[in-house]
Amino acid sequence: MRIGIDLQCLPTDQARELTGISNYAYLLSIHLLKLGAPHKFIFFLPKGSPFRNELISGGGEIIELPAKKIPFYSTHVLYSRIMSGAKLDMLHGPANTLPLFYPFQTPLRWITGAPSPRQERVIKRTTQSVITLHDLVIYKHPKWFPGGQWFSKKIVVPRSIREADKIIVPSKATAEDLMELFHVPSFKVSAIPHGVEERFFRKSVIPANAGIQMDPRVKPEDDKEKYILFVGTVEPRKNLARLVQAYASLPQDILDRYDLVIAGQTGWKYEEIENAKLKMQNDNSKLKNKIKVIGYVSENELPTLLQNASLFVFPSLYEGFGLPVLEAMAAGVPVITSNTSSMPEVVADAGLLVNPYSVAEITNAIVKIIRDSVFASRITRAGTRRAGEFSWDKTARTTLEIYDQ
């Protein structure tokens, strides 16, 4: 089969800053190539993508997508035409959607169902399509998102769900949301968990000449400062204001010994976390410089940042999967996370689950792990074992089974 994978979600800058969906799309693509399946993989990449060479060297075929000079036209008309012209047997949209007019039709034909004045031939649908739908949080909690997403929410995503032959979701919780909200039959939905990269299991050793400027507090040899860590996009649904409140409520001896480090790309309303931090510091001068918002962490730095944390707290209000939790468990760090959406499914009995709306529960969980070393060691070992059940090889193999059905 000729299998196309739409990678327009990948970044074009040389910094290669992969987050969330783009990280999934990239790692799935690389591991599909490693399987050596008797299929030809065609990757549709933004022109100038820094990921081009490694996909080619893995045996993939690259079709470059022109820059989006007119975003709607490029994404839905031009890209539909390009992808249809590749004569695919299957197209996988790993970022929630398919181009609106794929397989290519003129917009007039698509809207009216009637031939265009030029009687353009509509490509007969002989290809199948798959999408990966990462979560449905915008439908369940629209207040957590900025405006201006009406077209995607009301048109593009629902049509992609309707037109896709198969829909991959990362968890059973997301599958249930999909079937409830869109009445999708269960035979069309497959829950395929994400994987965790091997590098998170290995203790990171950063050579002096590696050229990586690690923050002093995360260097392996620095035993003086300890930190409680969060990694993820800084946005309202990550529940960071309550995390800051929970941290500020810790006993003073713990505050004296542990910083709170918040790492991740800034998202919508990221100012809320800054405001919460400033308020806590104004209320308690001893918190000054103890809450550190350090921004995006590179893929080279992330394993070390995780492995040297004392504990990992991820009190998100809703996740389609929650990959940072899995990566923290792989890194050998005790995990506190929410008892909502997909998190109990990912963590199982290998972490401490809390009500994310309760500041007191988050505080008490942090105290328990810091005070009770036996309990912390037990869930750390359980977490590493649990993380070992997930791999990108397994994710790719199960995805390939969907293609082959």
C-alpha positions in Angstrom: 0.0 0.0 0.0 0.9 3.6 -0.5 0.2 5.2 2.9 0.4 9.0 3.3 0.9 10.7 6.6 0.0 14.4 6.9 2.9 16.0 8.9 2.0 19.6 8.3 1.8 19.9 12.1 5.6 19.5 12.4 7.6 22.7 13.1 9.6 24.3 10.3 12.2 26.0 12.5 15.6 24.4 13.1 15.0 24.4 16.8 12.8 21.3 16.3 10.5 22.2 19.2 8.2 19.2 19.3 5.3 19.3 21.7 2.1 17.3 22.2 0.6 16.4 18.8 3.7 17.2 16.8 5.8 14.9 19.1 3.3 12.1 18.5 3.2 12.6 14.7 7.0 12.6 14.5 7.7 9.6 16.7 4.9 7.5 15.1 6.4 8.2 11.7 9.9 7.3 12.7 8.8 4.0 14.3 6.6 3.0 11.4 9.6 3.2 9.1 11.6 1.1 11.6 9.1 -1.8 11.3 10.2 -2.6 7.7 6.6 -3.1 6.6 5.9 -3.9 2.9 4.3 -0.5 2.4 5.5 2.8 1.0 5.2 5.6 3.4 4.7 9.1 1.9 5.2 12.0 4.3 3.7 15.4 3.5 6.0 17.9 5.2 6.1 21.6 5.3 8.8 23.0 3.0 12.1 23.4 4.8 11.3 21.0 7.6 14.3 20.0 9.7 12.9 16.4 9.9 13.1 15.8 6.1 16.5 14.0 6.0 15.8 11.5 8.8 12.5 10.5 7.2 14.2 9.9 3.9 17.1 8.0 5.4 14.5 5.8 7.1 13.0 4.9 3.7 10.2 7.3 3.5 9.2 9.4 0.5 8.8 13.1 1.0 6.4 15.4 -0.7 6.9 19.0 0.4 3.9 21.3 1.1 4.2 24.9 0.0 4.1 27.6 2.7 0.6 28.6 3.8 0.3 32.0 2.1 -3.5 31.8 2.4 -4.0 29.4 5.3 -7.5 28.1 4.4 -6.8 27.7 0.8 -3.4 26.0 1.4 -4.6 23.6 4.2 -7.9 22.5 2.6 -7.7 23.1 -1.1 -4.1 23.1 -2.3 -3.0 20.3 0.2 -6.0 18.2 -0.7 -5.0 18.4 -4.4 -1.4 17.5 -3.6 -2.3 14.6 -1.4 -4.9 13.3 -3.9 -2.3 13.5 -6.6 0.0 11.1 -4.7 -2.3 8.2 -5.5 -2.6 6.9 -2.0 -4.3 3.8 -0.7 -4.6 5.4 2.7 -4.1 8.8 4.3 -3.5 9.2 8.0 -4.1 12.6 9.6 -2.3 12.3 13.0 -3.3 15.8 14.2 -7.1 15.4 14.6 -8.2 16.3 11.1 -8.1 15.5 7.3 -7.9 18.3 4.7 -11.5 19.4 4.1 -11.6 18.6 0.4 -9.6 15.4 0.5 -9.9 13.4 -1.8 -9.8 16.5 -3.9 -13.0 18.1 -5.0 -13.5 21.7 -6.1 -15.0 23.7 -3.2 -18.2 24.3 -5.3 -18.7 20.6 -5.9 -18.1 19.9 -2.2 -20.6 22.5 -1.1 -23.4 21.9 -3.6 -22.8 18.4 -4.7 -23.3 19.6 -8.3 -20.7 19.7 -11.1 -18.7 22.9 -11.4 -19.1 25.0 -14.6 -16.0 23.4 -16.0 -17.3 19.9 -15.2 -14.1 19.1 -13.3 -13.6 15.4 -12.8 -13.9 14.5 -9.1 -11.4 11.9 -8.1 -13.2 8.7 -7.3 -12.8 7.8 -3.7 -10.6 4.7 -3.7 -8.4 5.7 -0.7 -9.2 5.1 2.9 -8.5 7.5 5.7 -7.5 7.4 9.3 -7.3 10.2 11.9 -5.8 10.3 15.3 -8.1 12.3 17.6 -6.1 13.2 20.7 -8.8 14.6 22.9 -12.2 16.2 22.9 -11.6 18.7 25.6 -12.7 21.7 23.5 -16.2 20.1 23.2 -16.4 19.2 26.9 -14.9 22.4 28.3 -15.0 25.1 25.7 -14.2 27.8 28.3 -10.7 26.5 28.5 -10.0 27.7 25.0 -9.7 31.0 23.2 -12.3 32.1 20.7 -11.8 32.0 17.0 -11.9 28.2 16.7 -15.4 27.9 15.5 -14.6 26.7 12.0 -12.3 23.9 13.2 -14.6 22.9 16.0 -17.9 23.0 14.0 -16.8 22.0 10.5 -13.3 20.5 10.1 -13.1 18.1 13.1 -16.7 16.8 12.8 -16.3 16.2 9.1 -13.0 14.4 9.7 -14.7 12.2 12.3 -17.5 11.4 9.9 -15.3 10.8 6.8 -12.5 8.8 8.4 -12.7 5.0 8.0 -10.9 4.5 11.3 -10.3 6.8 14.3 -7.3 6.2 16.6 -7.5 7.7 20.1 -4.8 7.5 22.8 -7.0 6.2 25.6 -10.2 4.4 26.5 -11.4 7.6 28.2 -11.1 9.5 24.9 -12.8 6.7 23.0 -15.8 7.0 25.4 -15.9 10.7 24.9 -15.9 10.3 21.2 -18.7 7.8 21.1 -20.8 9.8 23.5 -20.3 13.2 21.8 -20.3 12.2 18.2 -22.2 8.8 18.3 -19.4 7.1 16.5 -19.8 3.3 16.4 -17.3 1.4 18.5 -16.0 -0.7 15.5 -14.7 2.5 14.0 -12.6 3.5 17.1 -9.3 2.0 18.3 -7.6 3.1 21.5 -3.8 2.9 20.9 -1.7 4.4 23.7 1.3 6.6 23.1 4.7 5.2 23.8 7.6 6.5 25.9 11.1 6.9 24.5 13.9 4.7 25.8 16.0 7.7 26.6 13.7 8.6 29.6 14.7 5.3 31.3 18.4 5.9 31.1 20.1 8.2 33.6 21.3 11.2 31.7 25.0 11.9 31.8 25.7 15.3 30.2 29.3 15.5 29.0 31.1 18.8 29.7 31.6 19.3 26.0 28.1 18.6 24.9 27.2 22.2 24.4 24.0 21.9 26.5 23.6 24.7 29.0 21.8 23.0 31.9 20.3 25.1 34.6 22.4 24.5 37.8 19.4 23.1 39.8 18.9 20.2 37.4 22.5 19.0 37.1 23.0 15.5 38.4 25.9 16.5 40.7 23.8 19.2 42.4 22.4 17.6 45.5 21.8 20.8 47.5 18.6 22.0 45.8 15.6 19.8 45.3 12.6 20.5 43.2 9.0 19.5 42.6 8.4 19.5 38.9 5.6 20.1 36.4 6.1 19.7 32.6 3.4 20.7 30.1 1.9 23.6 28.3 1.2 26.5 30.6 -2.6 27.0 30.1 -5.7 27.0 32.2 -6.6 23.3 32.0 -3.3 22.3 33.4 -4.5 23.6 36.7 -1.3 25.4 37.6 -2.9 28.1 39.7 -4.0 25.4 42.2 -0.6 23.7 42.0 1.0 27.0 43.0 -1.5 27.4 45.9 -0.8 23.8 47.0 2.9 24.4 46.9 2.5 27.6 49.0 0.5 25.6 51.5 3.3 23.2 52.2 4.9 23.1 55.7 7.8 25.6 55.9 10.5 22.9 56.3 9.5 21.5 52.9 9.3 24.9 51.3 12.8 25.6 52.6 14.2 22.5 50.9 12.1 22.3 47.6 11.6 24.6 44.8 8.6 24.4 42.4 9.7 24.2 38.8 7.2 24.7 36.0 8.5 23.8 32.6 6.7 24.1 29.3 5.7 26.2 26.4 3.4 29.1 27.1 -0.2 28.7 26.0 -3.5 30.6 26.2 -3.9 32.7 29.4 -0.4 31.7 30.6 -0.5 35.0 32.5 -2.8 33.3 35.1 0.2 31.3 36.4 2.4 34.4 36.6 -0.4 36.2 38.6 -0.8 33.2 40.9 2.9 33.1 41.5 3.2 36.8 42.2 0.2 36.6 44.6 1.8 33.7 46.6 5.1 35.5 46.8 3.5 38.7 47.9 1.6 36.8 50.6 4.7 35.0 51.8 8.1 36.7 51.2 9.8 33.3 51.9 8.5 32.1 48.5 10.5 34.6 46.6 12.6 32.8 43.9 11.1 29.5 45.0 8.6 29.2 42.2 10.4 29.0 38.9 8.7 29.1 35.5 11.5 28.2 33.1 9.7 27.9 29.7 10.2 25.3 27.0 12.7 22.6 27.7 14.5 21.0 24.8 14.3 17.3 24.0 17.9 16.9 25.1 17.4 18.5 28.5 14.0 17.0 29.3 15.2 13.5 30.6 17.7 15.1 32.9 15.2 17.6 34.2 12.8 14.7 35.0 15.3 12.3 36.4 16.6 14.8 38.9 13.2 15.9 40.2 12.2 14.8 43.7 8.6 14.3 42.5 6.4 15.1 39.5 3.0 16.8 39.9 0.6 16.9 37.0 -2.8 18.1 38.3 -4.4 18.6 34.9 -8.2 18.9 34.7 -8.4 16.9 31.5 -6.1 14.9 29.3 -6.6 12.7 26.2 -3.6 10.7 27.4 -1.1 12.6 29.6 2.3 11.6 28.1 4.4 13.8 30.6 3.1 11.5 33.4 4.4 8.4 31.6 7.8 10.0 30.9 8.2 11.0 34.5 7.4 7.4 35.6 10.0 6.1 33.1 12.5 8.6 34.6 12.1 7.0 38.0 10.2 9.9 39.7 7.2 9.4 42.0 4.1 10.9 40.3 1.1 12.7 41.6 -1.7 13.3 39.0 -5.4 13.8 38.7 -8.1 11.2 39.1 -9.9 12.4 36.0 -10.2 11.6 32.3 -7.3 9.4 31.1 -4.8 9.8 33.9 -6.0 6.8 36.1 -5.9 4.7 33.0 -2.3 5.6 32.2 -1.0 5.6 35.8 -3.0 2.6 37.1 -1.7 1.9 40.6 1.8 3.3 40.0 1.1 6.9 41.2 -0.8 8.9 43.7 -4.2 10.2 42.3 -5.9 13.3 43.6 -8.9 15.4 43.0 -7.4 18.2 40.9 -10.0 20.7 42.2 -8.8 20.2 45.8 -5.8 22.3 46.7 -5.7 20.4 50.0 -5.5 17.0 48.4 -2.6 18.2 46.1 -0.8 19.6 49.1 -1.3 16.4 51.2 -0.1 14.2 48.4 3.1 16.2 48.1 3.7 16.0 51.8 3.0 12.2 51.8 5.6 11.5 49.1 8.3 13.7 50.7 7.7 12.5 54.3 7.1 8.8 53.5 10.2 7.5 51.8 9.0 3.9 51.8 5.7 4.8 50.0 7.7 7.1 47.6 10.1 4.3 46.7 7.2 1.8 46.2 5.3 4.0 43.7 8.6 5.0 42.0 9.4 1.3 41.3 5.8 0.6 40.2 5.9 3.7 37.9 9.0 2.5 36.1 7.5 -1.0 35.6 4.3 0.6 34.4 6.1 2.9 31.9 7.9 -0.2 30.6 4.6 -1.4 29.3 4.4 1.4 26.8 6.7 1.9 23.7 6.6 3.7 20.4 7.4 0.4 18.7 4.2 -1.0 20.2 2.3 2.1 19.2 3.6 1.9 15.6 2.8 -1.9 15.3 -0.7 -1.5 16.5 -1.2 1.5 14.2 0.1 -0.6 11.3 -2.6 -3.2 12.1 -5.2 -0.5 11.7 -3.8 0.3 8.2 -3.8 -3.4 7.3 -7.4 -4.1 8.2 
